[in-house]
Amino acid sequence: MPFALIAHDYPDALERRLACRERHLARLKALAGEGKVLGGGVLLNEEGKMIGSNVHLGFEQRSDLQRWLDDEPYVLERVWEHIEIREIRMLNLS
């Protein structure tokens, strides 16, 4: 089941984000290797500053996504202040 994860950073999170970014990306790369990353990137404000993240993930159930999220460096290191998880339907453009 595909999910959209939309996460907004704490206002003072930039240094923490950069400090744990490699761990965050390594976990996403591992998920991508399992075919569970469907797309994503950073959220930017009008000035181009990073203010959050957006990623589409394919997990069997919401609880599987939540277990993954429980060990996410951006959660553990207080980068993401508010996280919204929504079930989505992916477009088939082929």
N, CA, C and O of each residue as an XYZ file, in Angstrom:
376
protein
N       0.848     -1.173      0.000
C       0.000      0.000      0.000
C       0.897      1.241      0.000
O       1.794      1.334      0.838
N       0.690      2.171     -0.889
C       1.536      3.375     -0.901
C       1.054      4.431      0.093
O      -0.143      4.626      0.304
N       2.026      5.094      0.687
C       1.773      6.162      1.643
C       2.606      7.379      1.279
O       3.719      7.254      0.768
N       2.061      8.548      1.545
C       2.828      9.796      1.466
C       3.174     10.196      2.885
O       2.306     10.247      3.757
N       4.434     10.475      3.110
C       4.895     10.995      4.387
C       5.310     12.434      4.129
O       6.208     12.703      3.331
N       4.647     13.353      4.813
C       4.969     14.780      4.688
C       5.392     15.246      6.066
O       4.599     15.217      7.007
N       6.636     15.674      6.190
C       7.178     16.024      7.496
C       7.734     17.441      7.462
O       8.516     17.796      6.580
N       7.322     18.231      8.424
C       7.799     19.605      8.549
C       8.827     19.679      9.677
O       8.615     19.142     10.764
N       9.934     20.349      9.401
C      11.024     20.467     10.370
C      10.695     21.437     11.495
O       9.884     22.350     11.345
N      11.354     21.206     12.633
C      11.380     22.229     13.674
C      12.056     23.458     13.082
O      12.921     23.314     12.218
N      11.693     24.655     13.515
C      12.312     25.868     12.972
C      13.835     25.911     13.132
O      14.522     26.523     12.314
N      14.363     25.277     14.165
C      15.807     25.317     14.438
C      16.511     24.009     14.075
O      17.548     23.693     14.657
N      15.973     23.249     13.130
C      16.438     21.884     12.874
C      17.562     21.744     11.855
O      18.078     20.640     11.679
N      17.960     22.811     11.182
C      18.897     22.653     10.068
C      20.198     21.956     10.475
O      20.631     21.033      9.785
N      20.820     22.363     11.556
C      22.080     21.724     11.976
C      21.865     20.255     12.319
O      22.687     19.412     11.959
N      20.773     19.936     13.009
C      20.483     18.535     13.348
C      20.206     17.731     12.083
O      20.632     16.582     11.964
N      19.489     18.340     11.136
C      19.203     17.681      9.853
C      20.509     17.308      9.153
O      20.687     16.169      8.722
N      21.404     18.261      9.046
C      22.668     18.011      8.352
C      23.527     16.989      9.091
O      24.230     16.200      8.461
N      23.475     16.998     10.423
C      24.292     16.080     11.225
C      23.870     14.617     11.052
O      24.714     13.725     11.136
N      22.587     14.356     10.814
C      22.142     12.965     10.700
C      21.654     12.612      9.297
O      21.050     11.560      9.094
N      21.913     13.479      8.344
C      21.426     13.282      6.979
C      21.927     11.983      6.347
O      21.161     11.285      5.682
N      23.194     11.655      6.545
C      23.749     10.440      5.932
C      23.062      9.187      6.466
O      22.808      8.256      5.701
N      22.756      9.143      7.760
C      22.029      7.996      8.325
C      20.619      7.923      7.740
O      20.129      6.843      7.413
N      19.976      9.077      7.613
C      18.639      9.142      7.025
C      18.663      8.618      5.588
O      17.829      7.794      5.211
N      19.618      9.097      4.787
C      19.712      8.667      3.389
C      20.064      7.192      3.262
O      19.566      6.517      2.361
N      20.909      6.684      4.143
C      21.270      5.262      4.113
C      20.044      4.388      4.343
O      19.892      3.347      3.703
N      19.177      4.802      5.244
C      17.952      4.036      5.497
C      17.025      4.089      4.286
O      16.409      3.084      3.931
N      16.924      5.263      3.649
C      16.100      5.364      2.449
C      16.662      4.518      1.309
O      15.908      3.891      0.565
N      17.993      4.504      1.176
C      18.615      3.679      0.132
C      18.341      2.203      0.370
O      18.109      1.455     -0.579
N      18.366      1.776      1.630
C      18.046      0.384      1.949
C      16.599      0.070      1.571
O      16.317     -0.987      1.006
N      15.687      0.987      1.883
C      14.284      0.794      1.493
C      14.131      0.782     -0.025
O      13.352      0.000     -0.569
N      14.876      1.651     -0.705
C      14.823      1.688     -2.169
C      15.267      0.344     -2.741
O      14.702     -0.133     -3.725
N      16.277     -0.264     -2.125
C      16.742     -1.577     -2.559
C      15.677     -2.651     -2.420
O      15.714     -3.665     -3.118
N      14.728     -2.429     -1.519
C      13.603     -3.350     -1.330
C      12.402     -2.957     -2.189
O      11.360     -3.612     -2.142
N      12.548     -1.887     -2.974
C      11.461     -1.423     -3.817
C      10.378     -0.656     -3.077
O       9.260     -0.535     -3.577
N      10.689     -0.134     -1.893
C       9.679      0.532     -1.068
C       9.700      2.052     -1.152
O       8.801      2.706     -0.621
N      10.711      2.633     -1.810
C      10.727      4.089     -1.992
C      10.188      4.384     -3.381
O      10.745      3.937     -4.384
N       9.100      5.138     -3.430
C       8.434      5.427     -4.692
C       8.771      6.820     -5.213
O       8.500      7.132     -6.373
N       9.360      7.658     -4.359
C       9.755      9.008     -4.746
C       9.822      9.891     -3.525
O       9.383      9.507     -2.441
N      10.374     11.080     -3.705
C      10.409     12.011     -2.579
C      11.472     13.064     -2.736
O      12.146     13.144     -3.763
N      11.618     13.876     -1.702
C      12.605     14.944     -1.690
C      12.373     15.869     -0.514
O      11.597     15.562      0.392
N      13.052     17.003     -0.536
C      12.898     17.965      0.555
C      11.804     18.969      0.222
O      11.521     19.241     -0.945
N      11.197     19.511      1.267
C      10.258     20.621      1.121
C      11.050     21.908      1.270
O      11.912     22.010      2.143
N      10.767     22.887      0.429
C      11.465     24.164      0.458
C      10.480     25.295      0.722
O       9.315     25.229      0.331
N      10.971     26.335      1.396
C      10.137     27.530      1.541
C      10.364     28.445      0.336
O      11.061     28.071     -0.607
N       9.787     29.619      0.368
C       9.880     30.544     -0.767
C      11.308     30.998     -1.049
O      11.625     31.384     -2.174
N      12.174     30.954     -0.032
C      13.575     31.353     -0.208
C      14.478     30.177     -0.595
O      15.686     30.355     -0.746
N      13.909     28.986     -0.756
C      14.692     27.813     -1.116
C      15.334     27.108      0.063
O      16.185     26.240     -0.129
N      14.946     27.464      1.279
C      15.494     26.838      2.489
C      14.740     25.539      2.769
O      13.520     25.478      2.622
N      15.488     24.481      3.179
C      14.865     23.213      3.526
C      14.005     23.388      4.780
O      14.467     23.890      5.805
N      12.748     22.962      4.673
C      11.845     23.081      5.817
C      11.132     21.761      6.126
O      10.272     21.712      7.006
N      11.483     20.706      5.415
C      10.837     19.428      5.671
C      11.142     18.415      4.597
O      12.046     18.600      3.781
N      10.377     17.342      4.608
C      10.594     16.230      3.690
C       9.272     15.706      3.172
O       8.228     15.850      3.810
N       9.339     15.094      1.999
C       8.193     14.455      1.373
C       8.700     13.162      0.746
O       9.635     13.177     -0.054
N       8.087     12.058      1.108
C       8.503     10.791      0.508
C       7.276      9.899      0.346
O       6.410      9.838      1.219
N       7.225      9.218     -0.777
C       6.179      8.225     -1.030
C       6.811      6.860     -0.806
O       7.836      6.523     -1.398
N       6.171      6.077      0.070
C       6.717      4.784      0.479
C       5.683      3.689      0.268
O       4.486      3.903      0.463
N       6.155      2.521     -0.131
C       5.270      1.378     -0.319
C       5.484      0.354      0.781
O       6.418     -0.446      0.714
N       4.629      0.373      1.788
C       4.655     -0.611      2.867
C       3.375     -1.428      2.806
O       2.355     -0.956      2.304
N       3.426     -2.654      3.315
C       2.239     -3.502      3.339
C       1.114     -2.863      4.151
O      -0.048     -2.867      3.744
N       1.488     -2.312      5.317
C       0.507     -1.738      6.226
C       1.074     -0.480      6.861
O       2.289     -0.284      6.901
N       0.185      0.371      7.357
C       0.598      1.584      8.058
C       1.487      1.244      9.256
O       2.432      1.975      9.552
N       1.191      0.146      9.942
C       1.993     -0.246     11.108
C       3.442     -0.547     10.710
O       4.354     -0.290     11.496
N       3.670     -1.081      9.518
C       5.036     -1.321      9.036
C       5.766      0.005      8.830
O       6.937      0.141      9.182
N       5.067      0.967      8.263
C       5.649      2.294      8.085
C       5.951      2.916      9.442
O       7.004      3.527      9.623
N       5.046      2.768     10.389
C       5.255      3.342     11.718
C       6.473      2.726     12.398
O       7.240      3.437     13.047
N       6.662      1.412     12.258
C       7.853      0.761     12.838
C       9.125      1.319     12.213
O      10.110      1.551     12.915
N       9.114      1.536     10.898
C      10.276      2.118     10.230
C      10.507      3.536     10.761
O      11.643      3.932     11.023
N       9.440      4.277     10.914
C       9.521      5.662     11.369
C      10.047      5.762     12.807
O      10.711      6.738     13.154
N       9.759      4.776     13.631
C      10.201      4.789     15.024
C      11.723      4.842     15.157
O      12.236      5.318     16.170
N      12.454      4.355     14.139
C      13.919      4.367     14.159
C      14.523      5.384     13.196
O      15.733      5.382     12.971
N      13.698      6.243     12.634
C      14.164      7.238     11.662
C      15.007      8.312     12.361
O      14.544      8.923     13.325
N      16.239      8.550     11.889
C      17.099      9.570     12.517
C      16.459     10.956     12.588
O      16.683     11.684     13.555
N      15.674     11.330     11.590
C      15.057     12.655     11.626
C      13.984     12.755     12.713
O      13.641     13.854     13.149
N      13.461     11.623     13.144
C      12.537     11.604     14.281
C      13.341     11.597     15.586
O      13.097     12.396     16.490
N      14.299     10.678     15.658
C      15.086     10.525     16.889
C      15.894     11.772     17.234
O      16.087     12.078     18.410
N      16.369     12.494     16.218
C      17.210     13.677     16.437
C      16.416     14.982     16.404
O      16.993     16.069     16.364
N      15.088     14.865     16.422
C      14.203     16.030     16.492
C      14.397     16.995     15.318
O      14.508     18.207     15.504
N      14.435     16.440     14.126
C      14.447     17.247     12.903
C      13.004     17.499     12.470
O      12.617     18.635     12.197
N      12.216     16.427     12.412
C      10.824     16.546     11.993
C       9.945     16.877     13.193
O       9.890     16.123     14.165
N       9.268     18.002     13.113
C       8.375     18.410     14.192
C       6.970     17.839     14.010
O       6.362     17.347     14.960
N       6.467     17.909     12.792
C       5.110     17.446     12.507
C       5.163     16.495     11.318
O       5.712     16.832     10.270
N       4.588     15.302     11.485
C       4.605     14.286     10.429
C       3.166     13.910     10.096
O       2.374     13.556     10.969
N       2.860     13.998      8.826
C       1.546     13.571      8.336
C       1.759     12.355      7.445
O       2.627     12.363      6.572
N       0.976     11.323      7.663
C       1.036     10.110      6.847
C      -0.340      9.915      6.231
O      -1.349      9.857      6.934
N      -0.364      9.816      4.915
C      -1.617      9.645      4.187
C      -1.495      8.467      3.232
O      -0.477      8.304      2.559
N      -2.525      7.661      3.179
C      -2.598      6.622      2.166
C      -2.850      7.313      0.830
O      -3.644      8.250      0.752
N      -2.179      6.852     -0.216
C      -2.318      7.477     -1.524
C      -2.582      6.431     -2.600
O      -2.384      5.235     -2.389
N      -3.025      6.899     -3.731
C      -3.157      6.058     -4.927
C      -2.188      6.640     -5.946
O      -2.300      7.803     -6.333
N      -1.240      5.820     -6.374
C      -0.246      6.262     -7.340
C      -0.853      6.291     -8.735
O      -1.680      5.447     -9.079
N      -0.439      7.264     -9.531
C      -0.859      7.346    -10.926
C      -0.104      6.324    -11.758
O       1.088      6.100    -11.547
N      -0.780      5.721    -12.677
C      -0.144      4.841    -13.646
C      -0.095      5.604    -14.962
O      -1.116      5.746    -15.635
N       1.066      6.088    -15.327
C       1.195      6.907    -16.527
C       1.701      6.137    -17.736
O       1.988      6.725    -18.778
N       1.809      4.833    -17.596
C       2.295      4.048    -18.738
C       1.174      3.559    -19.608
O       1.418      2.885    -20.609
